[in-house]
Amino acid sequence: MSETANNLFDLTGKVAVVTGTSRGLGQYLARALAKAGADLVLTSRQREHLADFEKEIQALGRKTISLELDVRYQHSIDQMVGDAEKAFGHIDILVNNAGCNVRKPALEVTWEDWNLILDTNLRGSFFVAQAIARGMVARGYGRIINIGSVTSVAGYAGLGPYGASRGGIRQLTMSLADDWGKSGVTVNCLAPGWFKTAQNAVMYEDTEWVDYLRDRIPVKRPGEPHDLDGAVVFLRADPPR
């Protein structure tokens, strides 16, 4: 690899906040950034769930802190961002990964189900981005990566609220990119398909569905979380000077 390419994807000295890192894709995305050189702020609603992963990232030689965050509450967002900036001085990268889902036929979705999913996935992502972007805009630099889904662009039965939230993420990303791009802050959306994670484990119990999925994918296998490593590092890369 050329020196220019190495510099392009070297995150040494950068600070990344990755939300929802107690399990699943959040850990894979955070690990990829750490391996590229970034220091990390890990978050979860229950801070103790981050202990083992924090040790893993620190073993890579990265500065790491774990903070409590419930994206459904403004005070929790503000506290996390304040603590992160106090610890590191600034935030260069945000990966907006925290999310949830409730799978139900549309006629069975409750008011509470809808609010839980939309407040977490869509409203939470916006207000975390807003809180962190204040510092990014002031510094004239930032990289925000929102996590969407294949449901951002396609509809599936039983995923009404979830699809609405992820479709909203896609539109939100385009709006924020236009809003903050002139200030040196890029905003992109990474939209995985039916990756094999804990959230999708129930889907993989249906062998017919798995066969159907494989038949639709050119490489004939579902996505694995590590397939996203290169993408998340690429989306925060700086253009060569």
N, C-alpha and C positions, 0 to 999 in steps of 0.2 A: 504494500500500500504506500502511496506517495506521501511525502511530508505534509502536503496541502490537505490530503484526505484525512490524515491522522489528526491534524489541527482542527479540521471541520467537525469531527465527531469526538473531540476531547472535551470533556465536561469538567476538568479539573478547576477548582475554585468556584464552580457554580453551586447554588443552593436550590434544591427542588423540594416542594411540598407535594406529597402524593396522598390523596385522601382515600380512606377505606383500605388500609393495608394490613388488616388483621388476618386476611385470607385471600385466596383467589387471584384474579388478574392484578389487583393492586400490588400484591407482593412481587409478581413477575415484572411488572412495569418499574417498580421501585428498584428491584435488583438490577435490571438492565441499566438504569441511570447510574446506579452506584458503580457498576463495573466499568462504565465509561468515565468515571471520575467524580461524579456529583456527590456532594454532601446532602443528607436527607433529613426531612421532617416527616415522620410517620404519624398517621392519625387513625384513631378508632373511637367509637363511642365508649369503649371500655379499655382504658390505657393498658391494663395488665395483660391484655391479649396480644400486645405488641412486644412483650419482653424477649421472647426467643428470637423473633425476627430482627429486633434491634441488635441483638448480639451478633447475629449472622452478618448484618451489614457492617457493623463495627469491625468484624474480623477481616473485612475487605480493606480496612484502613481508612474508612470514611467517618467523618464526624456525623453523628446521628442523635436526634432527640425524638422521643415519642410524646405526643400530646393528645389529650382527649378532645374529641370533636363530634358533635351531633349536628349535622348540617341543617337540621330542621329548625334550629334556634339561632337567632341573630347573635345573642350574647355569647353562645358557644363559638361561633365563627370568629367574632371579634377577639375573644380571649385567645384562641389558637393563633390567629395572625399576629397579635401583639406579642405573644410568647415566642413565636418563631422569629420575628424580626428582632426581638431583644436578644435572642440566642445567637443569631447569625449576622445581624445587621441589615440584611436585605434578603429578598427572595427573587431568584431569577426564573424559576420554572414552576408551573403548577400543572399537575395532572389531576383533573377533576374526575376521580374514579368512583367515589362513594355512591352506592345505589342499592336499590332493593326491588323486589317483585312479589306479587301475589297472583298466582295463576288461577283464574276462575272464568267460567262462562260469563259473558257480558250480563246476562240476566241475574247473576248471583253477586255481582260486584256491589259492595256496600259503599256508603259515603265515606266511611273510615278507611276502607281499602284505597279508594281514589286519592284521598288526602295524603295518606302515608306514602304512596308511590310518587305522586307529583311533587309533594313537599320535599321529599328526599332527592329524587333524581333531577328535577328541573329547577324548582325554586332554590334548592340548596346549591346546585352547581352555579347558578347565577350569582348568588350572594357571596359565595366563596371567591369566585372570580372577581367580583367587584371589590371585595375587601383587599385582596392581594394586588389587584391592578392599580389601586391608588398609589402604592409604592413604586410599581413598575413604570407607570406613566410619569411620575415625578422624576425617576431616574433616566427615562428615555429608553428603557430596555425591559423586555419580558417575553416569555414564551409560555403560552397557555394551551394545554391539550385537553379538550373535553372528550370524555368517553361516551360514545353513542352505541349503536347496535345495528345489526341488520334490520331491526324493526324501525330504525330511523327512516328507512326507504321502502319497506314492504310491510303489509298487514298480515297478522296471524290470529286465528281464533284463540280465545282465552287470554289474549295479551292486550286488551283494549287500553287500560290505563298505562301500562308499561310502554306500549307502542306510542301512545300520545306523548309520554314524557321524553322518549328517545327521539321522536320526530321533532319535538320542541328543542331538544339539544342541538339538532342539526341546524334549525333556523336561528337559534340563539348564537351559535358559533359564527354564522355568517354576519349577523348583526354586530357582534362584538369585534369581529375582525375589521369591519368597516369603521367602527367607532374608535378603536384604539390603535389601528395600524399606523396612522400618521404620527403616533407618539412612540413608535419603536416597539410596540407590543404586537406579536403575531398570535392569532388564535386559530387553532385547527381542531378538527374532530376525527378521532380514530374510532371506527365503527366495526367491531368484530362481528363475525357471524356466530354460529352455534358452537362456540369454543367449549371444550370439555372442562368445565369448572364445577365447583360445588353447587353453584346456583342452577346449573343445567343438568345436574346428576340424574334427576328424575326422568329427563328426556332420554337419556342413554340407556335406561332400563327397557325401552321399547326397541327391540331388535329390528322390527320392520321399519321404524322411523330412521334408525341409524343407517340401514341399507339404502333407504330412499335418499338420505342426506349424502351418502358417499357417491351415489350414482350421479348426483348433480354437481359434484366437485371434480374438476379436471384431475387433481392429484389423487383422487379416490380415498381421501381420508378427511375427517373433521379437523378443524384447526386446533392446535395445541397452544397453550398460553405463551410458550417461549417463541412462537412464530412472530409475536408482536415486538420482540426486543429491538430489532433493527428499526422498525417503524417509529417507535416512541423516541429513540435517539435521533433519528433522521428529522422528525418534526420539530425538534428543538435546536437543530443545527444552525449555526450562523454562516452567512455567505462569506466566502474567502475575500479578504481585503486586498 
